[in-house]
């Protein structure tokens, strides 16, 4: 239950940050690189403060064979996901990303977790809801391949992350180093490609909520993985994110078809109830 609470609160703040960032990119107030940079900076700082507070940095060199591949995939994923957010509808992004769940199930089973028949049925219901959304044209096609890649790649990053914090590293050490590498990459891209200084944006008041909300979301969801299997966490995250995406898509981006999307969300909600 604690894991579900953390994910629910985290996904709300994540959608808040995404909606604000998407709007600012569309109005040419920031580039995609600065948007992604702002989404990681607070989480990086908070993980660093947690390390200082505990006075303990648990990172094993034995984790490098799994940590380095995770880091490289995270760099690619950050770039693709930000592009997908900007080019696709919010509700389309939310629904398609539920496709991670049945794929991640295979990984969880391989890592030794067991799932009941009820949980398996819940995952199948989520996958079926996504299929219904496609068949009834409830999803827009623009940017859809980017969203598909943003759905597939987390299978690897989540599995590697869960493996590392289970066998080698603390949550804060694993996430701090990953986020720090992402910040460096995004800063260089923003300066060289985007021709803007993301730190300058960070100091402006109107970007504070965007960055702060993303950081809070990242910390809450990261710790949720300590209390449940990866498939359960990602299922909760994806399902609840659909609701927030529908709301922000309709409220702030004038997306259509909210009636069908609400029905699909109800089916997703039933699926998540079967998982927890």
HELIX and SHEET records of a PDB file:
HELIX    1   1 UNK A    2  UNK A   26  1                                  25    
HELIX    2   2 UNK A   32  UNK A   54  1                                  23    
HELIX    3   3 UNK A   61  UNK A   63  5                                   3    
HELIX    4   4 UNK A   64  UNK A   87  1                                  24    
HELIX    5   5 UNK A   90  UNK A   96  1                                   7    
HELIX    6   6 UNK A   97  UNK A   99  5                                   3    
HELIX    7   7 UNK A  100  UNK A  110  1                                  11    
HELIX    8   8 UNK A  117  UNK A  135  1                                  19    
HELIX    9   9 UNK A  144  UNK A  167  1                                  24    
HELIX   10  10 UNK A  171  UNK A  192  1                                  22    
HELIX   11  11 UNK A  198  UNK A  202  1                                   5    
HELIX   12  12 UNK A  205  UNK A  207  5                                   3    
HELIX   13  13 UNK A  208  UNK A  224  1                                  17    
HELIX   14  14 UNK A  230  UNK A  252  1                                  23    
HELIX   15  15 UNK A  258  UNK A  275  1                                  18    
END                                                                             
